[in-house]
Amino acid sequence: MNSKRRLYGDASLIEEQLSQMQLMEEAAGGWAAVYKHKDSGAFWMKCYATAAAEGGGYLLLIKLPLPTTAELIKTAVHTPYEDEAVAAVFRLLDEEKIEHKDFRLPLIEALEQLPLEDLIMEQKKRIERIVTLSALAEPDNKREVLRKSAVEVQQDAAYFKEVSDRAKQLLQGLK
């Protein structure tokens, strides 16, 4: 097991990791479970990210305690493992949808800090994938509008438009 990894998003890697763990608790009809690694004693949660999935979920294995939003952003941007980057993005989307945690502005800021001109093609494709999966370039308001004033809704819409504009500019800089 790679001790530096906090997330897995590849089903075959997850099964490989689970073979080294003991099931401790299962919830939600098997949609979530906590495991303990036999050697390290670390606890891991197997769950399905659902915010970005239509009619199903994306299987995740996450080391506990759950990573913070900042840690997820850092992982998405800097991990050398593609499945870990995707898993971090899906976790961010779930946190946004379910827990109403904002990640969009910090994520675009982290991406903007990268030296675009020095990146190799693989790294540029990673940025494109992060922007696409997280829908950063889409200006649609993802926040609840019920029980908000018109001013609050307009502020939310302006926020998503600003992030979208910055994401589109970032994508242009990759070409």
TORGU-408351 format. One record per residue: x, y, z of N, C-alpha, C in turn; residue number from 1. Coordinates in steps of 0.02 Angstrom, whole numbers. Example, Ala and Ser with C-alpha at 12.3 -4.5 7.8 and 13.67 -1.06 7.14 Angstrom:
BEGIN
site n_xx=660; n_yy=-284; n_zz=390; ca_xx=615; ca_yy=-225; ca_zz=390; c_xx=660; c_yy=-165; c_zz=390; nr=1
site n_xx=642; n_yy=-112; n_zz=354; ca_xx=684; ca_yy=-53; ca_zz=357; c_xx=645; c_yy=2; c_zz=394; nr=2
//
This chain:
BEGIN
site n_xx=42; n_yy=-59; n_zz=0; ca_xx=0; ca_yy=0; ca_zz=0; c_xx=44; c_yy=62; c_zz=0; nr=1
site n_xx=28; n_yy=109; n_zz=-42; ca_xx=64; ca_yy=172; ca_zz=-45; c_xx=41; c_yy=215; c_zz=13; nr=2
site n_xx=85; n_yy=227; n_zz=62; ca_xx=65; ca_yy=262; ca_zz=123; c_xx=51; c_yy=336; c_zz=112; nr=3
site n_xx=73; n_yy=364; n_zz=55; ca_xx=60; ca_yy=435; ca_zz=42; c_xx=-9; c_yy=447; c_zz=13; nr=4
site n_xx=-39; n_yy=397; n_zz=-16; ca_xx=-105; ca_yy=405; ca_zz=-47; c_xx=-159; c_yy=411; c_zz=6; nr=5
site n_xx=-207; n_yy=455; n_zz=-8; ca_xx=-265; ca_yy=463; ca_zz=37; c_xx=-329; c_yy=441; c_zz=3; nr=6
site n_xx=-328; n_yy=434; n_zz=-64; ca_xx=-388; ca_yy=416; ca_zz=-101; c_xx=-371; c_yy=367; c_zz=-157; nr=7
site n_xx=-419; n_yy=324; n_zz=-171; ca_xx=-415; ca_yy=280; ca_zz=-229; c_xx=-480; c_yy=287; c_zz=-267; nr=8
site n_xx=-476; n_yy=288; n_zz=-333; ca_xx=-536; ca_yy=293; ca_zz=-374; c_xx=-539; c_yy=239; c_zz=-428; nr=9
site n_xx=-490; n_yy=197; n_zz=-431; ca_xx=-488; ca_yy=142; ca_zz=-479; c_xx=-513; c_yy=79; c_zz=-445; nr=10
site n_xx=-567; n_yy=49; n_zz=-473; ca_xx=-599; ca_yy=-8; ca_zz=-441; c_xx=-552; c_yy=-66; c_zz=-429; nr=11
site n_xx=-507; n_yy=-80; n_zz=-476; ca_xx=-461; ca_yy=-137; ca_zz=-466; c_xx=-411; c_yy=-122; c_zz=-410; nr=12
site n_xx=-387; n_yy=-60; n_zz=-407; ca_xx=-342; ca_yy=-41; ca_zz=-352; c_xx=-378; c_yy=-43; c_zz=-285; nr=13
site n_xx=-441; n_yy=-22; n_zz=-285; ca_xx=-480; ca_yy=-23; ca_zz=-223; c_xx=-488; c_yy=-95; c_zz=-199; nr=14
site n_xx=-504; n_yy=-141; n_zz=-243; ca_xx=-512; ca_yy=-211; ca_zz=-224; c_xx=-446; c_yy=-239; c_zz=-197; nr=15
site n_xx=-391; n_yy=-219; n_zz=-229; ca_xx=-324; ca_yy=-241; ca_zz=-206; c_xx=-312; c_yy=-216; c_zz=-135; nr=16
site n_xx=-329; n_yy=-153; n_zz=-122; ca_xx=-319; ca_yy=-124; ca_zz=-55; c_xx=-364; c_yy=-157; c_zz=-4; nr=17
site n_xx=-427; n_yy=-168; n_zz=-23; ca_xx=-475; ca_yy=-199; ca_zz=24; c_xx=-455; c_yy=-269; c_zz=44; nr=18
site n_xx=-417; n_yy=-303; n_zz=1; ca_xx=-395; ca_yy=-371; ca_zz=17; c_xx=-346; c_yy=-370; c_zz=76; nr=19
site n_xx=-318; n_yy=-312; n_zz=91; ca_xx=-271; ca_yy=-304; ca_zz=147; c_xx=-305; c_yy=-274; c_zz=208; nr=20
site n_xx=-372; n_yy=-270; n_zz=206; ca_xx=-408; ca_yy=-237; ca_zz=260; c_xx=-463; c_yy=-281; c_zz=288; nr=21
site n_xx=-485; n_yy=-262; n_zz=347; ca_xx=-539; ca_yy=-297; ca_zz=381; c_xx=-599; c_yy=-250; c_zz=384; nr=22
site n_xx=-658; n_yy=-276; n_zz=364; ca_xx=-719; ca_yy=-237; ca_zz=368; c_xx=-737; c_yy=-226; c_zz=441; nr=23
site n_xx=-748; n_yy=-163; n_zz=459; ca_xx=-764; ca_yy=-145; ca_zz=528; c_xx=-838; c_yy=-128; c_zz=536; nr=24
site n_xx=-865; n_yy=-92; n_zz=487; ca_xx=-935; ca_yy=-71; ca_zz=492; c_xx=-961; c_yy=-56; c_zz=422; nr=25
site n_xx=-1024; n_yy=-75; n_zz=411; ca_xx=-1055; ca_yy=-62; ca_zz=347; c_xx=-1120; c_yy=-24; c_zz=358; nr=26
site n_xx=-1134; n_yy=24; n_zz=315; ca_xx=-1194; ca_yy=65; ca_zz=322; c_xx=-1226; c_yy=76; c_zz=254; nr=27
site n_xx=-1286; n_yy=103; n_zz=256; ca_xx=-1322; ca_yy=122; ca_zz=195; c_xx=-1327; c_yy=65; c_zz=145; nr=28
site n_xx=-1343; n_yy=5; n_zz=170; ca_xx=-1353; ca_yy=-52; ca_zz=126; c_xx=-1292; c_yy=-70; c_zz=85; nr=29
site n_xx=-1233; n_yy=-57; n_zz=112; ca_xx=-1172; ca_yy=-74; ca_zz=77; c_xx=-1144; c_yy=-17; c_zz=35; nr=30
site n_xx=-1177; n_yy=40; n_zz=34; ca_xx=-1153; ca_yy=97; ca_zz=-5; c_xx=-1095; c_yy=132; c_zz=30; nr=31
site n_xx=-1084; n_yy=117; n_zz=93; ca_xx=-1028; ca_yy=146; ca_zz=130; c_xx=-1004; c_yy=94; c_zz=180; nr=32
site n_xx=-939; n_yy=92; n_zz=191; ca_xx=-911; ca_yy=45; ca_zz=239; c_xx=-844; c_yy=71; c_zz=265; nr=33
site n_xx=-828; n_yy=52; n_zz=326; ca_xx=-764; ca_yy=71; ca_zz=356; c_xx=-722; c_yy=8; c_zz=364; nr=34
site n_xx=-659; n_yy=13; n_zz=343; ca_xx=-612; ca_yy=-42; ca_zz=346; c_xx=-551; c_yy=-21; c_zz=387; nr=35
site n_xx=-517; n_yy=-71; n_zz=414; ca_xx=-455; ca_yy=-60; ca_zz=451; c_xx=-400; c_yy=-99; c_zz=415; nr=36
site n_xx=-346; n_yy=-63; n_zz=399; ca_xx=-289; ca_yy=-96; ca_zz=366; c_xx=-255; c_yy=-143; c_zz=416; nr=37
site n_xx=-244; n_yy=-204; n_zz=395; ca_xx=-217; ca_yy=-255; ca_zz=440; c_xx=-147; c_yy=-239; c_zz=465; nr=38
site n_xx=-105; n_yy=-208; n_zz=424; ca_xx=-36; ca_yy=-194; ca_zz=444; c_xx=-29; c_yy=-126; c_zz=478; nr=39
site n_xx=-56; n_yy=-73; n_zz=448; ca_xx=-45; ca_yy=-5; ca_zz=473; c_xx=-94; c_yy=15; c_zz=527; nr=40
site n_xx=-152; n_yy=-18; n_zz=530; ca_xx=-204; ca_yy=1; ca_zz=578; c_xx=-244; c_yy=62; c_zz=556; nr=41
site n_xx=-229; n_yy=89; n_zz=497; ca_xx=-264; ca_yy=148; ca_zz=472; c_xx=-335; c_yy=129; c_zz=452; nr=42
site n_xx=-381; n_yy=176; n_zz=462; ca_xx=-451; ca_yy=165; ca_zz=443; c_xx=-464; c_yy=198; c_zz=376; nr=43
site n_xx=-504; n_yy=163; n_zz=336; ca_xx=-521; ca_yy=186; ca_zz=269; c_xx=-597; c_yy=180; c_zz=259; nr=44
site n_xx=-625; n_yy=224; n_zz=221; ca_xx=-696; ca_yy=222; ca_zz=205; c_xx=-705; c_yy=207; c_zz=131; nr=45
site n_xx=-745; n_yy=157; n_zz=117; ca_xx=-764; ca_yy=142; ca_zz=49; c_xx=-834; c_yy=171; c_zz=40; nr=46
site n_xx=-843; n_yy=211; n_zz=-13; ca_xx=-909; ca_yy=241; ca_zz=-25; c_xx=-916; c_yy=256; c_zz=-99; nr=47
site n_xx=-973; n_yy=281; n_zz=-117; ca_xx=-986; ca_yy=300; ca_zz=-186; c_xx=-998; c_yy=375; c_zz=-189; nr=48
site n_xx=-960; n_yy=408; n_zz=-232; ca_xx=-972; ca_yy=480; ca_zz=-245; c_xx=-1032; c_yy=482; c_zz=-291; nr=49
site n_xx=-1080; n_yy=523; n_zz=-273; ca_xx=-1143; ca_yy=524; ca_zz=-311; c_xx=-1158; c_yy=590; c_zz=-344; nr=50
site n_xx=-1125; n_yy=644; n_zz=-324; ca_xx=-1143; ca_yy=711; ca_zz=-348; c_xx=-1135; c_yy=718; c_zz=-424; nr=51
site n_xx=-1086; n_yy=685; n_zz=-452; ca_xx=-1074; ca_yy=693; ca_zz=-523; c_xx=-1097; c_yy=632; c_zz=-564; nr=52
site n_xx=-1130; n_yy=585; n_zz=-531; ca_xx=-1149; ca_yy=524; ca_zz=-565; c_xx=-1224; c_yy=522; c_zz=-578; nr=53
site n_xx=-1241; n_yy=504; n_zz=-638; ca_xx=-1311; ca_yy=494; ca_zz=-656; c_xx=-1327; c_yy=420; c_zz=-652; nr=54
site n_xx=-1373; n_yy=402; n_zz=-608; ca_xx=-1395; ca_yy=333; ca_zz=-604; c_xx=-1345; c_yy=286; c_zz=-572; nr=55
site n_xx=-1299; n_yy=310; n_zz=-533; ca_xx=-1250; ca_yy=267; ca_zz=-501; c_xx=-1201; c_yy=308; c_zz=-462; nr=56
site n_xx=-1145; n_yy=280; n_zz=-450; ca_xx=-1094; ca_yy=317; ca_zz=-413; c_xx=-1024; c_yy=296; c_zz=-435; nr=57
site n_xx=-976; n_yy=334; n_zz=-413; ca_xx=-906; ca_yy=322; ca_zz=-428; c_xx=-875; c_yy=295; c_zz=-364; nr=58
site n_xx=-849; n_yy=234; n_zz=-366; ca_xx=-821; ca_yy=202; ca_zz=-307; c_xx=-758; c_yy=237; c_zz=-283; nr=59
site n_xx=-756; n_yy=252; n_zz=-218; ca_xx=-699; ca_yy=286; ca_zz=-188; c_xx=-676; c_yy=246; c_zz=-127; nr=60
site n_xx=-611; n_yy=250; n_zz=-113; ca_xx=-582; ca_yy=226; ca_zz=-51; c_xx=-543; c_yy=284; c_zz=-23; nr=61
site n_xx=-562; n_yy=306; n_zz=37; ca_xx=-534; ca_yy=367; ca_zz=67; c_xx=-506; c_yy=352; c_zz=135; nr=62
site n_xx=-444; n_yy=373; n_zz=146; ca_xx=-413; ca_yy=364; ca_zz=212; c_xx=-445; c_yy=413; c_zz=262; nr=63
site n_xx=-460; n_yy=387; n_zz=321; ca_xx=-490; ca_yy=427; ca_zz=374; c_xx=-436; c_yy=455; c_zz=419; nr=64
site n_xx=-444; n_yy=513; n_zz=448; ca_xx=-502; ca_yy=556; ca_zz=441; c_xx=-508; c_yy=584; c_zz=370; nr=65
site n_xx=-570; n_yy=601; n_zz=351; ca_xx=-581; ca_yy=626; ca_zz=284; c_xx=-537; c_yy=687; c_zz=270; nr=66
site n_xx=-510; n_yy=691; n_zz=210; ca_xx=-469; ca_yy=749; ca_zz=194; c_xx=-511; c_yy=813; c_zz=193; nr=67
site n_xx=-479; n_yy=868; n_zz=211; ca_xx=-513; ca_yy=933; ca_zz=209; c_xx=-521; c_yy=954; c_zz=136; nr=68
site n_xx=-560; n_yy=1006; n_zz=126; ca_xx=-568; ca_yy=1034; ca_zz=58; c_xx=-500; c_yy=1055; c_zz=30; nr=69
site n_xx=-460; n_yy=1088; n_zz=70; ca_xx=-393; ca_yy=1109; ca_zz=48; c_xx=-350; c_yy=1049; c_zz=29; nr=70
site n_xx=-353; n_yy=996; n_zz=68; ca_xx=-314; ca_yy=936; ca_zz=53; c_xx=-338; c_yy=902; c_zz=-12; nr=71
site n_xx=-404; n_yy=902; n_zz=-22; ca_xx=-431; ca_yy=873; ca_zz=-83; c_xx=-408; c_yy=913; c_zz=-145; nr=72
site n_xx=-408; n_yy=979; n_zz=-139; ca_xx=-386; ca_yy=1021; ca_zz=-194; c_xx=-312; c_yy=1008; c_zz=-209; nr=73
site n_xx=-272; n_yy=1006; n_zz=-157; ca_xx=-200; ca_yy=992; ca_zz=-166; c_xx=-190; c_yy=924; c_zz=-199; nr=74
site n_xx=-228; n_yy=875; n_zz=-178; ca_xx=-223; ca_yy=808; ca_zz=-208; c_xx=-243; c_yy=810; c_zz=-281; nr=75
site n_xx=-299; n_yy=841; n_zz=-296; ca_xx=-323; ca_yy=844; ca_zz=-366; c_xx=-271; c_yy=875; c_zz=-412; nr=76
site n_xx=-239; n_yy=927; n_zz=-388; ca_xx=-192; ca_yy=965; ca_zz=-429; c_xx=-123; c_yy=933; c_zz=-432; nr=77
site n_xx=-100; n_yy=902; n_zz=-378; ca_xx=-30; ca_yy=882; ca_zz=-375; c_xx=-15; c_yy=807; c_zz=-372; nr=78
site n_xx=-65; n_yy=764; n_zz=-360; ca_xx=-49; ca_yy=693; ca_zz=-356; c_xx=-23; c_yy=666; c_zz=-422; nr=79
site n_xx=23; n_yy=619; n_zz=-420; ca_xx=45; ca_yy=588; ca_zz=-483; c_xx=-3; c_yy=534; c_zz=-508; nr=80
site n_xx=-54; n_yy=517; n_zz=-468; ca_xx=-100; ca_yy=463; ca_zz=-484; c_xx=-166; c_yy=491; c_zz=-512; nr=81
site n_xx=-180; n_yy=472; n_zz=-574; ca_xx=-240; ca_yy=497; ca_zz=-608; c_xx=-304; c_yy=479; c_zz=-570; nr=82
site n_xx=-309; n_yy=417; n_zz=-546; ca_xx=-370; ca_yy=397; ca_zz=-512; c_xx=-379; c_yy=434; c_zz=-446; nr=83
site n_xx=-324; n_yy=453; n_zz=-414; ca_xx=-328; ca_yy=491; ca_zz=-352; c_xx=-353; c_yy=562; c_zz=-366; nr=84
site n_xx=-330; n_yy=591; n_zz=-421; ca_xx=-353; ca_yy=658; ca_zz=-440; c_xx=-428; c_yy=658; c_zz=-454; nr=85
site n_xx=-451; n_yy=608; n_zz=-491; ca_xx=-522; ca_yy=603; ca_zz=-507; c_xx=-563; c_yy=592; c_zz=-443; nr=86
site n_xx=-538; n_yy=549; n_zz=-399; ca_xx=-573; ca_yy=536; ca_zz=-336; c_xx=-578; c_yy=599; c_zz=-295; nr=87
site n_xx=-525; n_yy=640; n_zz=-294; ca_xx=-527; ca_yy=703; ca_zz=-256; c_xx=-579; c_yy=750; c_zz=-284; nr=88
site n_xx=-583; n_yy=754; n_zz=-350; ca_xx=-634; ca_yy=798; ca_zz=-381; c_xx=-704; c_yy=774; c_zz=-365; nr=89
site n_xx=-716; n_yy=709; n_zz=-369; ca_xx=-783; ca_yy=684; ca_zz=-353; c_xx=-800; c_yy=695; c_zz=-280; nr=90
site n_xx=-751; n_yy=689; n_zz=-237; ca_xx=-764; ca_yy=703; ca_zz=-165; c_xx=-780; c_yy=777; c_zz=-156; nr=91
site n_xx=-745; n_yy=822; n_zz=-191; ca_xx=-760; ca_yy=893; ca_zz=-187; c_xx=-832; c_yy=907; c_zz=-210; nr=92
site n_xx=-852; n_yy=874; n_zz=-264; ca_xx=-920; ca_yy=884; ca_zz=-290; c_xx=-973; c_yy=860; c_zz=-240; nr=93
site n_xx=-959; n_yy=803; n_zz=-207; ca_xx=-1005; ca_yy=779; ca_zz=-156; c_xx=-1009; c_yy=827; c_zz=-97; nr=94
site n_xx=-952; n_yy=852; n_zz=-75; ca_xx=-952; ca_yy=900; ca_zz=-20; c_xx=-992; c_yy=963; c_zz=-38; nr=95
site n_xx=-986; n_yy=984; n_zz=-100; ca_xx=-1024; ca_yy=1043; ca_zz=-122; c_xx=-1098; c_yy=1029; c_zz=-122; nr=96
site n_xx=-1117; n_yy=973; n_zz=-150; ca_xx=-1189; ca_yy=957; ca_zz=-157; c_xx=-1221; c_yy=939; c_zz=-90; nr=97
site n_xx=-1188; n_yy=899; n_zz=-51; ca_xx=-1218; ca_yy=872; ca_zz=10; c_xx=-1205; c_yy=916; c_zz=71; nr=98
site n_xx=-1143; n_yy=940; n_zz=78; ca_xx=-1124; ca_yy=978; ca_zz=137; c_xx=-1119; c_yy=1053; c_zz=125; nr=99
site n_xx=-1132; n_yy=1074; n_zz=62; ca_xx=-1131; ca_yy=1145; ca_zz=43; c_xx=-1063; c_yy=1178; c_zz=56; nr=100
site n_xx=-1010; n_yy=1139; n_zz=46; ca_xx=-942; ca_yy=1165; ca_zz=53; c_xx=-919; c_yy=1193; c_zz=-15; nr=101
site n_xx=-891; n_yy=1252; n_zz=-14; ca_xx=-867; ca_yy=1283; ca_zz=-75; c_xx=-795; c_yy=1261; c_zz=-89; nr=102
site n_xx=-782; n_yy=1245; n_zz=-152; ca_xx=-714; ca_yy=1227; ca_zz=-171; c_xx=-693; c_yy=1262; c_zz=-235; nr=103
site n_xx=-739; n_yy=1293; n_zz=-270; ca_xx=-726; ca_yy=1317; ca_zz=-338; c_xx=-673; c_yy=1372; c_zz=-342; nr=104
site n_xx=-680; n_yy=1424; n_zz=-303; ca_xx=-631; ca_yy=1478; ca_zz=-306; c_xx=-562; c_yy=1454; c_zz=-283; nr=105
site n_xx=-557; n_yy=1417; n_zz=-227; ca_xx=-490; ca_yy=1392; ca_zz=-208; c_xx=-460; c_yy=1345; c_zz=-261; nr=106
site n_xx=-502; n_yy=1306; n_zz=-294; ca_xx=-475; ca_yy=1260; ca_zz=-345; c_xx=-450; c_yy=1298; c_zz=-405; nr=107
site n_xx=-488; n_yy=1347; n_zz=-430; ca_xx=-465; ca_yy=1385; ca_zz=-488; c_xx=-402; c_yy=1424; c_zz=-470; nr=108
site n_xx=-398; n_yy=1449; n_zz=-409; ca_xx=-338; ca_yy=1485; ca_zz=-387; c_xx=-277; c_yy=1438; c_zz=-386; nr=109
site n_xx=-287; n_yy=1377; n_zz=-362; ca_xx=-232; ca_yy=1329; ca_zz=-361; c_xx=-209; c_yy=1312; c_zz=-432; nr=110
site n_xx=-256; n_yy=1304; n_zz=-477; ca_xx=-239; ca_yy=1289; ca_zz=-546; c_xx=-204; c_yy=1348; c_zz=-580; nr=111
site n_xx=-225; n_yy=1408; n_zz=-563; ca_xx=-194; ca_yy=1468; ca_zz=-592; c_xx=-122; c_yy=1478; c_zz=-568; nr=112
site n_xx=-104; n_yy=1448; n_zz=-512; ca_xx=-36; ca_yy=1454; ca_zz=-485; c_xx=14; c_yy=1410; c_zz=-522; nr=113
site n_xx=-11; n_yy=1362; n_zz=-561; ca_xx=33; ca_yy=1317; ca_zz=-597; c_xx=69; c_yy=1354; c_zz=-654; nr=114
site n_xx=132; n_yy=1337; n_zz=-666; ca_xx=169; ca_yy=1369; ca_zz=-721; c_xx=148; c_yy=1337; c_zz=-788; nr=115
site n_xx=95; n_yy=1361; n_zz=-818; ca_xx=65; ca_yy=1329; ca_zz=-877; c_xx=116; c_yy=1318; c_zz=-933; nr=116
site n_xx=160; n_yy=1367; n_zz=-944; ca_xx=207; ca_yy=1362; ca_zz=-1000; c_xx=259; c_yy=1307; c_zz=-989; nr=117
site n_xx=269; n_yy=1286; n_zz=-927; ca_xx=318; ca_yy=1234; ca_zz=-912; c_xx=289; c_yy=1163; c_zz=-907; nr=118
site n_xx=223; n_yy=1158; n_zz=-912; ca_xx=191; ca_yy=1094; ca_zz=-903; c_xx=197; c_yy=1050; c_zz=-965; nr=119
site n_xx=205; n_yy=986; n_zz=-953; ca_xx=205; ca_yy=938; ca_zz=-1009; c_xx=132; c_yy=923; c_zz=-1028; nr=120
site n_xx=122; n_yy=892; n_zz=-1085; ca_xx=55; ca_yy=879; ca_zz=-1111; c_xx=12; c_yy=840; c_zz=-1062; nr=121
site n_xx=41; n_yy=791; n_zz=-1029; ca_xx=3; ca_yy=750; ca_zz=-980; c_xx=-24; c_yy=794; c_zz=-923; nr=122
site n_xx=16; n_yy=841; n_zz=-900; ca_xx=-6; ca_yy=885; ca_zz=-846; c_xx=-61; c_yy=933; c_zz=-871; nr=123
site n_xx=-55; n_yy=955; n_zz=-932; ca_xx=-107; ca_yy=998; ca_zz=-961; c_xx=-173; c_yy=961; c_zz=-968; nr=124
site n_xx=-168; n_yy=898; n_zz=-988; ca_xx=-229; ca_yy=857; ca_zz=-993; c_xx=-261; c_yy=847; c_zz=-924; nr=125
site n_xx=-219; n_yy=840; n_zz=-872; ca_xx=-245; ca_yy=834; ca_zz=-804; c_xx=-285; c_yy=896; c_zz=-785; nr=126
site n_xx=-259; n_yy=954; n_zz=-801; ca_xx=-294; ca_yy=1017; ca_zz=-785; c_xx=-360; c_yy=1019; c_zz=-822; nr=127
site n_xx=-359; n_yy=1002; n_zz=-886; ca_xx=-421; ca_yy=1001; ca_zz=-925; c_xx=-472; c_yy=954; c_zz=-895; nr=128
site n_xx=-448; n_yy=896; n_zz=-872; ca_xx=-494; ca_yy=847; ca_zz=-843; c_xx=-523; c_yy=872; c_zz=-777; nr=129
site n_xx=-482; n_yy=904; n_zz=-736; ca_xx=-506; ca_yy=932; ca_zz=-673; c_xx=-559; c_yy=985; c_zz=-686; nr=130
site n_xx=-546; n_yy=1029; n_zz=-734; ca_xx=-594; ca_yy=1082; ca_zz=-751; c_xx=-659; c_yy=1051; c_zz=-777; nr=131
site n_xx=-653; n_yy=1001; n_zz=-819; ca_xx=-712; ca_yy=969; ca_zz=-848; c_xx=-752; c_yy=932; c_zz=-795; nr=132
site n_xx=-719; n_yy=889; n_zz=-756; ca_xx=-755; ca_yy=849; ca_zz=-706; c_xx=-788; c_yy=892; c_zz=-652; nr=133
site n_xx=-754; n_yy=946; n_zz=-633; ca_xx=-781; ca_yy=990; ca_zz=-580; c_xx=-829; c_yy=1042; c_zz=-607; nr=134
site n_xx=-836; n_yy=1045; n_zz=-673; ca_xx=-881; ca_yy=1093; ca_zz=-706; c_xx=-862; c_yy=1165; c_zz=-689; nr=135
site n_xx=-798; n_yy=1178; n_zz=-681; ca_xx=-775; ca_yy=1245; ca_zz=-664; c_xx=-791; c_yy=1296; c_zz=-719; nr=136
site n_xx=-791; n_yy=1274; n_zz=-782; ca_xx=-802; ca_yy=1320; ca_zz=-837; c_xx=-877; c_yy=1331; c_zz=-851; nr=137
site n_xx=-920; n_yy=1297; n_zz=-814; ca_xx=-992; ca_yy=1306; ca_zz=-823; c_xx=-1016; c_yy=1362; c_zz=-776; nr=138
site n_xx=-1048; n_yy=1413; n_zz=-803; ca_xx=-1068; ca_yy=1470; ca_zz=-761; c_xx=-1132; c_yy=1460; c_zz=-721; nr=139
site n_xx=-1163; n_yy=1402; n_zz=-726; ca_xx=-1226; ca_yy=1390; ca_zz=-690; c_xx=-1217; c_yy=1392; c_zz=-615; nr=140
site n_xx=-1264; n_yy=1425; n_zz=-582; ca_xx=-1265; ca_yy=1429; ca_zz=-509; c_xx=-1281; c_yy=1360; c_zz=-481; nr=141
site n_xx=-1237; n_yy=1333; n_zz=-441; ca_xx=-1246; ca_yy=1266; ca_zz=-411; c_xx=-1275; c_yy=1269; c_zz=-341; nr=142
site n_xx=-1286; n_yy=1330; n_zz=-316; ca_xx=-1310; ca_yy=1338; ca_zz=-247; c_xx=-1386; c_yy=1341; c_zz=-245; nr=143
site n_xx=-1412; n_yy=1323; n_zz=-187; ca_xx=-1484; ca_yy=1326; ca_zz=-175; c_xx=-1509; c_yy=1398; c_zz=-183; nr=144
site n_xx=-1567; n_yy=1406; n_zz=-213; ca_xx=-1595; ca_yy=1473; ca_zz=-222; c_xx=-1656; c_yy=1486; c_zz=-178; nr=145
site n_xx=-1686; n_yy=1432; n_zz=-152; ca_xx=-1744; ca_yy=1441; ca_zz=-109; c_xx=-1726; c_yy=1478; c_zz=-45; nr=146
site n_xx=-1771; n_yy=1520; n_zz=-24; ca_xx=-1763; ca_yy=1560; ca_zz=38; c_xx=-1704; c_yy=1609; c_zz=35; nr=147
site n_xx=-1685; n_yy=1628; n_zz=-26; ca_xx=-1633; ca_yy=1678; ca_zz=-34; c_xx=-1664; c_yy=1740; c_zz=-67; nr=148
site n_xx=-1636; n_yy=1796; n_zz=-50; ca_xx=-1659; ca_yy=1858; ca_zz=-82; c_xx=-1632; c_yy=1860; c_zz=-154; nr=149
site n_xx=-1661; n_yy=1904; n_zz=-194; ca_xx=-1638; ca_yy=1912; ca_zz=-262; c_xx=-1565; c_yy=1934; c_zz=-264; nr=150
site n_xx=-1545; n_yy=1975; n_zz=-217; ca_xx=-1476; ca_yy=1998; ca_zz=-213; c_xx=-1429; c_yy=1938; c_zz=-199; nr=151
site n_xx=-1449; n_yy=1895; n_zz=-153; ca_xx=-1407; ca_yy=1836; ca_zz=-137; c_xx=-1401; c_yy=1790; c_zz=-198; nr=152
site n_xx=-1455; n_yy=1780; n_zz=-234; ca_xx=-1454; ca_yy=1737; ca_zz=-293; c_xx=-1409; c_yy=1769; c_zz=-346; nr=153
site n_xx=-1413; n_yy=1834; n_zz=-354; ca_xx=-1370; ca_yy=1869; ca_zz=-403; c_xx=-1297; c_yy=1864; c_zz=-383; nr=154
site n_xx=-1283; n_yy=1868; n_zz=-318; ca_xx=-1214; ca_yy=1862; ca_zz=-295; c_xx=-1187; c_yy=1792; c_zz=-309; nr=155
site n_xx=-1228; n_yy=1741; n_zz=-296; ca_xx=-1208; ca_yy=1673; ca_zz=-312; c_xx=-1195; c_yy=1665; c_zz=-386; nr=156
site n_xx=-1240; n_yy=1690; n_zz=-427; ca_xx=-1232; ca_yy=1685; ca_zz=-500; c_xx=-1168; c_yy=1720; c_zz=-523; nr=157
site n_xx=-1154; n_yy=1778; n_zz=-494; ca_xx=-1093; ca_yy=1815; ca_zz=-512; c_xx=-1031; c_yy=1775; c_zz=-492; nr=158
site n_xx=-1034; n_yy=1742; n_zz=-435; ca_xx=-978; ca_yy=1701; ca_zz=-412; c_xx=-963; c_yy=1646; c_zz=-463; nr=159
site n_xx=-1015; n_yy=1609; n_zz=-483; ca_xx=-1005; ca_yy=1554; ca_zz=-530; c_xx=-982; c_yy=1579; c_zz=-599; nr=160
site n_xx=-1006; n_yy=1637; n_zz=-619; ca_xx=-985; ca_yy=1666; ca_zz=-683; c_xx=-910; c_yy=1685; c_zz=-679; nr=161
site n_xx=-889; n_yy=1714; n_zz=-623; ca_xx=-819; ca_yy=1733; ca_zz=-615; c_xx=-774; c_yy=1671; c_zz=-619; nr=162
site n_xx=-792; n_yy=1619; n_zz=-582; ca_xx=-752; ca_yy=1558; ca_zz=-583; c_xx=-751; c_yy=1529; c_zz=-654; nr=163
site n_xx=-809; n_yy=1528; n_zz=-687; ca_xx=-814; ca_yy=1502; ca_zz=-755; c_xx=-769; c_yy=1541; c_zz=-802; nr=164
site n_xx=-771; n_yy=1607; n_zz=-799; ca_xx=-729; ca_yy=1649; ca_zz=-842; c_xx=-655; c_yy=1634; c_zz=-831; nr=165
site n_xx=-635; n_yy=1627; n_zz=-768; ca_xx=-565; ca_yy=1612; ca_zz=-752; c_xx=-545; c_yy=1543; c_zz=-777; nr=166
site n_xx=-591; n_yy=1495; n_zz=-770; ca_xx=-577; ca_yy=1427; ca_zz=-794; c_xx=-569; c_yy=1426; c_zz=-870; nr=167
site n_xx=-612; n_yy=1463; n_zz=-905; ca_xx=-607; ca_yy=1465; ca_zz=-978; c_xx=-541; c_yy=1498; c_zz=-999; nr=168
site n_xx=-521; n_yy=1550; n_zz=-964; ca_xx=-457; ca_yy=1583; ca_zz=-978; c_xx=-399; c_yy=1536; c_zz=-965; nr=169
site n_xx=-404; n_yy=1498; n_zz=-911; ca_xx=-351; ca_yy=1449; ca_zz=-895; c_xx=-346; c_yy=1396; c_zz=-951; nr=170
site n_xx=-403; n_yy=1372; n_zz=-974; ca_xx=-403; ca_yy=1322; ca_zz=-1028; c_xx=-372; c_yy=1350; c_zz=-1092; nr=171
site n_xx=-386; n_yy=1413; n_zz=-1107; ca_xx=-356; ca_yy=1446; ca_zz=-1165; c_xx=-280; c_yy=1449; c_zz=-1158; nr=172
site n_xx=-256; n_yy=1461; n_zz=-1096; ca_xx=-184; ca_yy=1465; ca_zz=-1084; c_xx=-149; c_yy=1398; c_zz=-1092; nr=173
site n_xx=-186; n_yy=1344; n_zz=-1093; ca_xx=-156; ca_yy=1277; ca_zz=-1101; c_xx=-141; c_yy=1261; c_zz=-1174; nr=174
site n_xx=-170; n_yy=1300; n_zz=-1220; ca_xx=-163; ca_yy=1285; ca_zz=-1292; c_xx=-101; c_yy=1315; c_zz=-1321; nr=175
//
